[in-house]
Amino acid sequence: MQFFKSYFSHLPTLETERLILRPLRMRDAEDLFAYAKDPEVSKHVLWETHRSIWDSRMFLRAAIRQYRQGQPGSFAITLKQSGRMIGTIGFMWINIEYKSGEVGYSLSRDYWNRGIMTEALREVLRFGFEELELNRIEAQHETSNPASGKVMEHAGMRFEGVLRQRIKNKGCYVDVALYAILRGDPRE
Ligand SMILES: CC(C)(COP(=O)(O)OP(=O)(O)OC[C@H]1O[C@@H](n2cnc3c(N)ncnc32)[C@H](O)[C@@H]1OP(=O)(O)O)[C@@H](O)C(=O)NCCC(=O)NCCS
C-alpha cells in the first residue's frame, strides 16, 4: 500500500521520443480547456465537456488532490517540441492484492492519428510493469470508439471480450471492449 502511495504522491516524469509525461499542475488549465471543451473528445470518456475554464481548474484541483492522497492518477501528456499539454493518461485504479490496474487516456483532437497515444500508452505500460511491478494492466473502450482499441492493440494489449452495457455514459448504457496485458506478454 505504502509502495503505491509513494509513487502516486510523487508521480515521476517519463519521457518518450516526442513526449514528456509529467504530473498535472494548475498552470495546465488553459491547455486543458482548449481540448476538453470539444464534445468529440469527451464523448467516449466519463467526464463531461468543460463549459468554462473553471471546469478545467476543478478537474486539475481534483487530480492534484489525488496525488496528495497518494491515489492512482494521471500524467499530463506534453509535447517536447512546444511544451504544450495536449492530453492525459494514467491509472484509474490499482488492486494491491492482485497487482493489477486500469489505464485510461484522452487527447486533444488536433493531435489524433499521429501515433501519440500509442507512444504514451507504451511508456505507461512500461512504468506499470517495471516501476509499479504490476502483473496485469487493463484498459477498456466503448465499442463505438474503435480508434482507442487500435491504440491498445498497438501497445501489445489483447482483446478479452465485450462487456455489455458495462457503464452508463452521458445518460446511456454502453457496451465496452476489455483489453489487458500481462507482465509476461510481449510488449510492442
Ligand atoms: C482514442 C484516442 C486516444 C486515440 O489517440 P491517437 O493518438 O489518435 O491514437 P494513435 O494515433 O496512436 O492510433 C489511432 C489508431 O486508430 C485508428 N483509427 C482512427 N479512427 C478510427 C476509426 N474510426 N475506426 C477504426 N480505427 C480508427 C488510426 O488509424 C490508428 O491506427 P493505425 O495506426 O493502425 O492507422 C484519441 O482519439 C482520443 O483521445 N479520443 C478522445 C478520448 C477517448 O476516446 N479516450 C479513450 C477512451 S477509452
The ligand as an SDF file (V2000), in Angstrom:
LIG
                    3D

 48 50  0  0  0  0  0  0  0  0999 V2000
   -8.7680    7.3820  -28.9230 C   0  0  0  0  0  0  0  0  0  0  0  0
   -7.5600    8.2930  -28.9050 C   0  0  0  0  0  0  0  0  0  0  0  0
   -6.8990    8.2000  -27.5460 C   0  0  0  0  0  0  0  0  0  0  0  0
   -6.5660    7.8540  -29.9700 C   0  0  0  0  0  0  0  0  0  0  0  0
   -5.3680    8.6030  -29.8350 O   0  0  0  0  0  0  0  0  0  0  0  0
   -4.3950    8.7870  -31.0820 P   0  0  0  0  0  0  0  0  0  0  0  0
   -3.1350    9.4270  -30.6330 O   0  0  0  0  0  0  0  0  0  0  0  0
   -5.1410    9.4260  -32.1850 O   0  0  0  0  0  0  0  0  0  0  0  0
   -4.0980    7.2660  -31.4240 O   0  0  0  0  0  0  0  0  0  0  0  0
   -2.9830    6.6810  -32.4190 P   0  0  0  0  0  0  0  0  0  0  0  0
   -2.6890    7.6910  -33.4810 O   0  0  0  0  0  0  0  0  0  0  0  0
   -1.8530    6.1840  -31.5740 O   0  0  0  0  0  0  0  0  0  0  0  0
   -3.7280    5.4200  -33.0190 O   0  0  0  0  0  0  0  0  0  0  0  0
   -5.0460    5.5560  -33.5290 C   0  0  0  0  0  0  0  0  0  0  0  0
   -5.3800    4.3660  -34.4270 C   0  0  0  0  0  0  0  0  0  0  0  0
   -6.7970    4.3100  -34.5990 O   0  0  0  0  0  0  0  0  0  0  0  0
   -7.1020    4.3130  -35.9850 C   0  0  0  0  0  0  0  0  0  0  0  0
   -8.4010    4.9450  -36.1310 N   0  0  0  0  0  0  0  0  0  0  0  0
   -8.7060    6.2590  -36.1050 C   0  0  0  0  0  0  0  0  0  0  0  0
  -10.0330    6.4220  -36.2640 N   0  0  0  0  0  0  0  0  0  0  0  0
  -10.5760    5.1890  -36.3820 C   0  0  0  0  0  0  0  0  0  0  0  0
  -11.8860    4.6810  -36.5510 C   0  0  0  0  0  0  0  0  0  0  0  0
  -12.9370    5.4990  -36.6290 N   0  0  0  0  0  0  0  0  0  0  0  0
  -12.0590    3.3470  -36.6430 N   0  0  0  0  0  0  0  0  0  0  0  0
  -11.0110    2.4920  -36.5470 C   0  0  0  0  0  0  0  0  0  0  0  0
   -9.7310    2.9030  -36.3750 N   0  0  0  0  0  0  0  0  0  0  0  0
   -9.5340    4.2420  -36.2850 C   0  0  0  0  0  0  0  0  0  0  0  0
   -5.9570    5.0500  -36.6130 C   0  0  0  0  0  0  0  0  0  0  0  0
   -5.8690    4.7780  -37.9830 O   0  0  0  0  0  0  0  0  0  0  0  0
   -4.7840    4.4820  -35.8150 C   0  0  0  0  0  0  0  0  0  0  0  0
   -4.4780    3.1770  -36.1850 O   0  0  0  0  0  0  0  0  0  0  0  0
   -3.2600    2.8600  -37.2200 P   0  0  0  0  0  0  0  0  0  0  0  0
   -2.0300    3.4320  -36.5780 O   0  0  0  0  0  0  0  0  0  0  0  0
   -3.2360    1.3530  -37.2930 O   0  0  0  0  0  0  0  0  0  0  0  0
   -3.5910    3.5090  -38.5030 O   0  0  0  0  0  0  0  0  0  0  0  0
   -7.9510    9.7630  -29.2040 C   0  0  0  0  0  0  0  0  0  0  0  0
   -8.6870    9.7720  -30.3730 O   0  0  0  0  0  0  0  0  0  0  0  0
   -8.7810   10.3970  -28.0870 C   0  0  0  0  0  0  0  0  0  0  0  0
   -8.2340   10.8650  -27.1050 O   0  0  0  0  0  0  0  0  0  0  0  0
  -10.1090   10.4200  -28.2400 N   0  0  0  0  0  0  0  0  0  0  0  0
  -10.9890   11.0820  -27.2840 C   0  0  0  0  0  0  0  0  0  0  0  0
  -10.9530   10.4930  -25.8970 C   0  0  0  0  0  0  0  0  0  0  0  0
  -11.0440    8.9920  -25.9020 C   0  0  0  0  0  0  0  0  0  0  0  0
  -11.7640    8.4180  -26.6880 O   0  0  0  0  0  0  0  0  0  0  0  0
  -10.2970    8.3700  -24.9980 N   0  0  0  0  0  0  0  0  0  0  0  0
  -10.2650    6.9270  -24.8850 C   0  0  0  0  0  0  0  0  0  0  0  0
  -11.3620    6.4460  -24.0330 C   0  0  0  0  0  0  0  0  0  0  0  0
  -11.3210    4.6790  -23.9470 S   0  0  0  0  0  0  0  0  0  0  0  0
  1  2  1  0
  2  3  1  0
  2  4  1  0
  2 36  1  0
  4  5  1  0
  5  6  1  0
  6  7  2  0
  6  8  1  0
  6  9  1  0
  9 10  1  0
 10 11  2  0
 10 12  1  0
 10 13  1  0
 13 14  1  0
 14 15  1  0
 15 16  1  0
 15 30  1  0
 16 17  1  0
 17 18  1  0
 17 28  1  0
 18 19  1  0
 18 27  1  0
 19 20  2  0
 20 21  1  0
 21 22  1  0
 21 27  2  0
 22 23  1  0
 22 24  2  0
 24 25  1  0
 25 26  2  0
 26 27  1  0
 28 29  1  0
 28 30  1  0
 30 31  1  0
 31 32  1  0
 32 33  2  0
 32 34  1  0
 32 35  1  0
 36 37  1  0
 36 38  1  0
 38 39  2  0
 38 40  1  0
 40 41  1  0
 41 42  1  0
 42 43  1  0
 43 44  2  0
 43 45  1  0
 45 46  1  0
 46 47  1  0
 47 48  1  0
M  END
$$$$
